C-alpha cells in the first residue's frame, strides 16, 4: 500500500515519529503492530484499516462461501494476536467507561 501511494519508508517513518529501521520492522512483520499504530499508518496513507489488512467485501464473501457459510458474513481468519489486541483494547475501554460513570454518578 505504501509503495502504491508512492511513499518511501523514510517518509512514513518520519510521519510516525519512528526511525526507518523501526518502520521497516513493522512493515515486514518482524515487530508486532498495535491497533493505535495501525490507525496512525492508515491516517498517513489515507486508507481504511481493512485495506491494510487485506479484508474487503470480496474476501469476506469468498471466505464465507468457501467455509460453507453462504448466508452470513463472518471473518474468522484474523490472527489470534490481533484478536487478543482487540479484546484487550475493548476491556480497557470498558474499564474507562465504568470509571467515568462512577465519577458522573458522584
C-alpha angles and dihedrals in degrees: 000000000000092000092045088056090049096244125141124223087246091057095050092043090053093048090050095044091244134125116255088248092053091050092047090054090052093048094047093047093243088122124042118244124218126216093258093054090047090053091049091052091047090052092053092045092042093229137120119257089245089063092055093044091048094239115140137149092269091053092049094048093047091045092051094045093049090048092052094251100116094154100053137053113224130151109212102158097082114130113260091236092056090049090050090051091051091048092049091050091048090051091049091050091049090053091049091050091050091049093049092047088053091054093048093049093055 
